Every structure is written in structure tokens, then in C-alpha cells.
């Protein structure tokens, strides 16, 4: 995959997100290297929190670059482009973070850009006056948003909203036009793909149903054995694919940083958490997020990351909604079509 020489770092992605190695590294010639352990890295960032944001930016760019490459190759619109064209396209794409429940663009807006979904889940809605929005589709990694309005120079035909915290890549109209002018062969590939998509749409509407991937389990009150419930749920789901349970305690042990799960969206660790959760979701068929029983930052994150929310309670529990359950109700009201 690469040759790494003096002054370069290697293995930082697994260290940063607290995950397993994704490749093997071996020496080609006798080599002298400096090793930074996860424990030392954690101590360093705790003593010098002011440098965490810079590390997040540096390593985050590397990880986003890898994720963007995977999404481009998986894309139905761009996946067949030649490697040289893909590299040019990648350089033009601007990373964009979208919070779960936020709107990417609205029906009737100017088609000034298209978007590639890198991680997360988007919902496409048709809005008509006096009626509830109609769900047209749910789009995940590798899918393209807004390409028809961009290439056709027309207003947006639907509204797109993030169902959970998502990472997108934005291609502005001017950059798209310059790329297609330089690479006319890319225009032919894109046009052929769009024609095929239109034919498929004319043959029948796209099914809005999607495969369930992420589930948030919210304790109705303190004392509910949510861990036991999540364990049983995971055991059942493993018959259908790799399944992971993620609680705030598990996440903090995984990254080796106490309090990491409670990072607010405005804090430096927020980007690191989004990258890690996106990778965990890509590696597993199902991810079960165990929320706290309180209205914490982790509970809010679980709700934003989930496709489906389950409230866990015991028969003897107080029937009045607890803090986390009320937070779940508010979050779901902001997301049409959520359950």
C-alpha cells in the first residue's frame, strides 16, 4: 500500500480511534523508529488537552481520506471512473459534517452542489402543502444526493435530511463543471449512469425501506438492567450478522480515555468519536448503542446515531417517562419516519 520513510508516522489511525490494525507494516531496510504506546498517548493528551484538536485534524484527515476513497469506489455514479479522474474528484470534494435531524437541502432550493454520503444515513422527503412529508428513499454510504438538480441546473426536487450524525463530501457546481470540461470521458460515464437511474425510477418507485443497522436502547429509568437487555438483543442479532454493543463505559475503555463518550459537539473529541463510530458501523451489520439512564451527552449521541430506538423498562418501573425517555421522544419528533 505504501512505503514510509523518515519523518512519517504509521499506525496512527488505529491509535487515534482505538481500534485494531488495518494493515501489516514491516521493515525493508534496517530501520530506527520511535514508538508511542496508547497509554503514553492517552497520558499526553490528558496533560496537554490544547493539542488534541490539532491531532484530531491531522489524523482525522487521514481517516476521512481513506473513507472517502472507499465511498467513491462504492458509488453507483462515480465508481466506474478511471483512477486518475477519481483522484481529481477526491481533491475537489469538501468534507461536511451533518448532525442527525438536520436538513442538508430543501425542496425548491438551488441545485448548487451534489453530495456523496461517506457515513451515516440520509432520508429523502417529498413535501407538499397541507400534507405530511412523504418518504421517498433512505440513502447510505456511497450514495449521491442532489446530482439531478446540479447537472440539470434545476431547483431541488426533494428535501434531504440526516437521520443520524453523518459525514458527507460536497462537490460545488463550479468544480463539477471544470472537472467534466477537463475530463469529457467522465461526463460520458456519469451520463450513462444517470440514464440508467432514470430508467429504473420510471420502471417503479424506489422503496424507502432500508435495512436496520443501528439501534439505541434507552433505559426508561435508573435501575433498569439495560446491559442485560442489550446482551440478549445482541445474541439474537448475531444470527443475522456481526453485532456490537456500545455503551459509554465500553467506548471509554476502548479508546482508553475516561469521559470520552461524554464529549459535547463543541469539544475537540467530538470529531474523534464520529470517526470511530462511523468505522464501527462500517465493520458490523448491527450496532446497539446503550444510552445512559440520564439525559447525558452520550444519550443524545446514541439517539442521533440510531435508525431505531427501543425503550427498555421493567414491569415494576414507574410508568412516568424518565429523563432519557423524554429526550428520546424529543429527538424522534424532529425526525419524520423514525421509530
C-alpha positions in Angstrom: 0.0 0.0 0.0 2.8 2.5 0.8 6.5 3.0 1.6 7.0 5.0 4.7 10.3 6.9 5.1 11.9 9.2 7.7 9.7 11.8 9.3 6.5 9.9 8.5 4.1 8.3 11.1 2.5 4.9 10.7 -0.2 3.2 12.8 -1.7 6.5 14.0 -5.2 5.7 12.7 -5.7 2.6 14.9 -4.1 4.5 17.9 -6.4 7.5 17.4 -9.7 5.6 17.1 -8.7 2.9 19.5 -9.2 0.1 17.0 -7.3 -2.9 15.6 -4.6 -2.5 12.9 -6.0 -2.4 9.4 -2.7 -3.3 7.7 0.7 -5.0 8.3 3.9 -2.9 8.5 7.4 -4.4 8.1 10.8 -3.0 7.5 12.5 -3.1 4.1 16.0 -2.0 5.4 17.4 -1.7 8.9 15.3 0.9 10.5 15.3 3.1 13.6 11.8 4.2 14.8 10.2 5.9 17.8 7.3 4.1 19.4 4.3 5.8 21.1 2.1 3.5 23.1 -1.6 4.0 23.5 -1.1 4.5 27.3 1.5 7.2 26.7 -0.6 8.9 24.0 -3.6 9.0 26.4 -1.4 10.5 29.2 0.0 13.0 26.8 -3.5 14.2 25.6 -4.7 14.4 29.2 -1.8 16.6 30.3 -2.0 18.7 27.1 -5.7 19.0 26.1 -4.9 22.0 24.0 -3.1 19.8 21.4 -6.0 17.3 21.0 -7.8 19.5 18.4 -4.6 19.6 16.2 -4.2 15.8 16.5 -7.8 15.3 15.6 -7.4 17.4 12.5 -4.2 15.7 11.3 -5.3 12.1 11.9 -8.9 12.8 11.0 -7.8 14.0 7.6 -6.0 10.7 7.0 -9.0 8.6 8.1 -11.5 10.8 6.1 -9.3 10.4 3.1 -9.5 6.6 3.4 -13.2 6.6 4.0 -13.8 9.0 1.1 -11.8 6.7 -1.3 -14.0 3.7 -0.2 -17.2 5.7 -0.7 -16.1 6.9 -4.2 -15.4 3.4 -5.3 -18.7 2.2 -3.9 -20.6 5.0 -5.5 -23.0 4.0 -8.3 -22.4 7.3 -10.1 -18.6 7.6 -9.8 -17.5 4.0 -9.1 -16.6 3.3 -12.7 -14.4 6.4 -13.3 -10.7 5.9 -14.0 -8.3 6.2 -11.1 -6.9 9.5 -12.3 -10.3 11.0 -12.5 -11.2 9.7 -9.1 -8.1 11.3 -7.6 -9.0 14.7 -9.2 -12.6 14.4 -8.0 -11.4 13.5 -4.5 -9.3 16.6 -4.3 -12.3 18.8 -5.1 -14.7 17.3 -2.5 -15.2 19.3 0.6 -15.9 17.3 3.9 -19.2 18.2 5.6 -20.5 17.0 9.0 -24.3 16.9 9.4 -25.9 16.4 12.8 -28.7 13.8 13.0 -32.1 15.5 12.4 -30.5 18.4 10.4 -31.5 19.3 6.8 -28.9 19.1 4.0 -31.1 20.9 1.5 -34.8 21.7 1.0 -37.1 21.1 -1.9 -37.0 24.1 -4.2 -33.5 25.2 -3.2 -30.9 26.0 -5.9 -29.0 22.9 -7.1 -25.6 24.4 -6.3 -23.8 21.2 -5.3 -24.0 17.4 -5.1 -23.2 15.4 -2.0 -21.6 11.9 -1.5 -22.5 10.1 1.6 -19.4 8.8 3.4 -21.0 7.6 6.6 -24.4 7.9 8.2 -27.9 7.8 6.7 -29.9 10.3 4.7 -33.7 10.5 4.3 -35.3 11.9 1.0 -38.6 13.6 1.6 -41.3 14.9 -0.8 -43.0 17.9 0.7 -46.5 19.0 -0.4 -48.5 21.8 1.2 -51.0 20.7 3.8 -49.7 17.1 3.8 -47.2 15.1 5.9 -43.8 14.7 4.1 -43.6 11.5 2.1 -40.5 9.4 2.5 -39.0 8.5 -0.9 -35.8 6.8 0.0 -33.1 6.3 2.6 -29.5 6.6 1.3 -26.3 5.4 3.0 -22.6 5.4 2.3 -21.6 5.5 -1.4 -25.0 7.2 -2.4 -25.2 10.5 -4.2 -27.5 13.4 -3.3 -28.6 16.3 -5.4 -26.9 15.3 -8.7 -30.0 15.8 -10.9 -30.6 19.4 -9.8 -26.9 20.1 -10.2 -26.4 18.7 -13.6 -29.9 19.7 -14.9 -29.5 23.3 -13.5 -32.9 22.9 -11.8 -34.3 23.5 -8.3 -34.1 20.6 -5.8 -37.0 18.2 -6.3 -37.0 16.9 -2.7 -35.8 17.6 0.8 -32.9 15.6 2.2 -32.4 15.3 6.0 -29.8 13.4 8.0 -31.4 10.5 10.0 -28.2 10.3 12.2 -24.9 12.0 12.5 -23.4 11.7 9.1 -20.3 12.7 7.1 -20.8 13.9 3.6 -18.5 15.2 0.8 -19.7 18.2 -1.1 -18.9 18.9 -4.8 -19.7 22.5 -5.8 -21.2 23.3 -9.3 -18.2 25.2 -10.5 -15.8 22.5 -9.5 -18.0 19.8 -11.1 -18.2 21.8 -14.4 -14.5 22.3 -14.5 -13.8 18.6 -13.9 -16.2 17.5 -16.6 -14.7 20.0 -19.0 -11.2 18.7 -18.4 -12.4 15.0 -18.4 -15.0 14.6 -21.1 -14.8 10.8 -20.7 -16.0 11.2 -17.1 -19.1 13.1 -18.5 -20.0 10.1 -20.6 -19.7 7.7 -17.7 -21.8 9.9 -15.4 -24.4 10.5 -18.1 -24.8 6.7 -18.7 -25.3 6.1 -15.0 -27.9 8.9 -14.8 -29.8 7.5 -17.7 -29.8 4.0 -16.1 -31.1 5.5 -12.9 -33.9 7.4 -14.6 -35.0 4.2 -16.4 -35.1 2.4 -13.1 -37.1 5.1 -11.5 -39.6 5.1 -14.4 -40.0 1.4 -14.1 -41.1 1.8 -10.4 -40.7 4.0 -7.4 -37.7 3.4 -5.1 -38.5 1.6 -2.0 -38.0 3.8 1.1 -37.5 0.8 3.4 -33.9 0.2 4.5 -32.1 -2.4 6.4 -31.9 -1.7 10.1 -28.3 -1.1 11.2 -28.1 0.9 14.4 -30.4 0.6 17.5 -30.4 2.8 20.5 -31.6 1.2 23.7 -32.8 3.9 26.2 -33.4 2.9 29.9 -36.8 4.2 31.0 -35.4 4.9 34.5 -32.4 4.3 36.7 -32.0 0.7 37.8 -33.3 -0.8 34.5 -31.0 -3.7 33.6 -30.2 -2.2 30.1 -26.9 -4.1 29.8 -28.6 -7.4 30.2 -31.3 -6.5 27.7 -28.6 -5.3 25.2 -26.7 -8.5 25.6 -29.8 -10.6 24.8 -30.7 -8.5 21.9 -27.1 -8.7 20.5 -27.2 -12.5 20.9 -30.3 -12.7 18.8 -29.0 -10.3 16.1 -25.7 -12.2 15.7 -27.6 -14.9 13.9 -28.0 -12.3 11.1 -24.5 -10.7 11.1 -21.7 -9.3 13.1 -23.1 -7.3 16.0 -21.5 -4.9 18.5 -22.8 -3.5 21.8 -21.5 0.0 22.6 -22.1 1.7 25.9 -20.4 4.8 27.3 -18.2 2.6 29.6 -17.3 0.3 26.7 -16.4 3.2 24.4 -14.2 4.8 27.0 -12.4 1.6 27.8 -11.9 1.0 24.0 -10.3 4.4 23.4 -8.5 4.5 26.8 -9.9 7.9 27.8 -12.2 8.4 30.7 -15.0 10.8 29.8 -14.5 10.4 26.0 -18.1 9.2 25.5 -19.5 12.4 27.0 -17.7 14.8 24.7 -20.1 17.5 23.5 -20.4 18.5 19.9 -18.4 21.7 20.6 -15.4 19.8 22.1 -12.3 18.6 20.4 -13.0 14.9 21.0 -16.3 15.1 19.1 -14.6 14.6 15.7 -12.7 11.6 17.0 -15.9 9.9 18.3 -17.7 10.4 15.0 -14.8 8.8 13.1 -14.7 5.9 15.4 -18.5 5.3 15.4 -18.5 5.5 11.6 -15.8 2.9 11.4 -17.5 0.6 13.9 -20.8 0.8 12.0 -19.0 0.1 8.7 -17.4 -3.1 10.3 -20.6 -4.5 11.8 -24.1 -5.4 10.4 -25.7 -4.2 13.7 -24.5 -1.7 16.3 -26.5 -1.5 19.6 -26.0 1.8 21.4 -26.8 1.6 25.1 -27.8 5.1 26.2 -27.4 6.3 29.8 -30.5 6.5 32.0 -29.9 10.3 32.3 -30.1 13.0 29.6 -26.4 13.0 29.0 -24.2 13.9 26.0 -23.8 10.2 25.4 -27.6 9.6 25.4 -28.0 12.4 22.9 -25.3 10.9 20.7 -26.9 7.5 20.8 -30.2 8.9 19.7 -28.6 10.8 16.8 -26.7 7.7 15.7 -29.7 5.3 15.7 -32.0 4.1 13.0 -34.4 2.7 15.6 -35.0 3.5 19.3 -36.1 1.0 21.9 -37.2 2.0 25.4 -36.2 -0.7 28.0 -38.2 -0.9 31.2 -39.3 -3.4 33.8 -42.8 -4.2 34.8 -42.2 -2.7 38.2 -40.8 0.6 36.8 -42.5 3.9 37.4 -44.7 4.4 34.3 -43.9 8.1 34.1 -41.2 8.8 31.5 -37.7 9.3 32.8 -35.2 11.9 31.6 -33.6 9.7 28.9 -37.0 8.6 27.6 -38.2 12.2 27.4 -35.0 13.1 25.5 -35.7 10.2 23.1 -39.3 11.5 22.5 -38.0 14.9 21.6 -35.3 13.6 19.3 -37.8 11.4 17.4 -40.3 14.3 16.9 -37.5 16.0 14.9 -37.0 13.0 12.6 -40.0 12.2 10.4 -40.3 8.4 9.8 -38.2 7.5 12.8 -39.4 4.8 15.2 
